[in-house]
Amino acid sequence: MIKQDDILFVAAEAFKRSGLVLSADKGYLLESRLAPLARAEGYPSIEALITAARRDPGGRLLWSITEALATHETFFFRDNTPFDLFKQDVLPVLARARGNNGQIRIWCAACSSGQEPYSLAMLLEEERARLGNLRIEIIATDMAPRVLEKAKAGVYSQFEVQRGLAVQRLVQHFEQQGEQWRVKPNIRSMVTFQKQNLLENFSLMGTFDLVFCRNVLIYFDADTKKKVLGRIAQQTAQDGYLIMGAAETVVGLSSDFSPVEGRRGLYGRAAAAKSAAA
Amino acid sequence: MKMCLVVDDSRVIRKVARKILEELQFECVEAGDGSEALEACRKQMPDAILLDWNMPVMNGLDFVKALRREEGGDQPVVVFCTTENDMAHITEALRAGADEYVMKPFDGDIIESKFQQTGLLRAS
């Protein structure tokens, strides 16, 4: 058992770094996620790892602990609906608005190991004929370097490529490397991965037409949710969109985005919510 | 209730698959090879077929080719479920008329995901 004092210390440090809210009853979560890290870092126990983290002035261990505590669960075309919304509702409206030689910028916030941005890239590749000269940029960010590395490599296990991915897409967009499957270069080159913590300033990333921020804010407290949503709104075009997870909403947290009627999970800046519903 | 034919020469695999499929609300029928499976289809065409590749008498690939020539044989959704896990086998299966492909080892999540892909199950 981890000491209550250690749990509180780790929870406070993880919150400060990532916004992740860990309540004191989450001792089991700490156990299961920190045991592999303690082993990998060469400590005999979780207690020893935490003791070392307390003494580590640079805070490297605390970052590793924070990264290990965050949930990186994801899979290709997760929940399907957001990708249908993107293809059927958002993409046609934005393509029309930006014109034939225009550009659409998409941000996948907290992209974990990359399945979400690559799913979008596959969809766009399949739609290419209908998109003309429209340029599309996908920026995918996460705060955790370890998952970002995996995302950049685009290499997935047999298990990962069978969750959510139709076999036709596996054949079309992947190449086999031994037991692993790698996203083909044409799809990989459509996505730019960057390290970005949502708690830190991201105003330099520029303006986006569509932001995917799914199953991230659920780990934050209400105040952090409001602040992050407000700052995302500042980076979203006036006629741009936000897509959130199935169990999330902006209602009560942000007045910058409004739900698009009949499209669960899709939110628009004032102008966008109207044009998608029209 | 939709019906799924489970075709595998291993009784253990058939049992595991049946348990997963019954939890997904499928009624299951079993066959030990392709020729038994073809017999079963002639009696009653299933909605779905979970199909091993390497089996005695008639293998999965020959079965799916024969099935697609049968009357009503274009109807069932055919999902391969095999240890053959390379691109060449996958493309050959798709060309022969398979709809989806599961690489063993599999679990309930993968079967559910693949059945959703083909519209056999509604996405949750």
Interface residues (C-beta under 8 A of the other chain):
Chain A: D79 N80 T81 Q158 F159 Q162 R163 G164 A166 V167 Q168 L170 V171 E175 Q176 E179
Chain B: N85 D86 M87 I90 T91 L94 E100 Y101 V102 M103 F106 D109 I110 S113 K114 Q116 Q117 A123
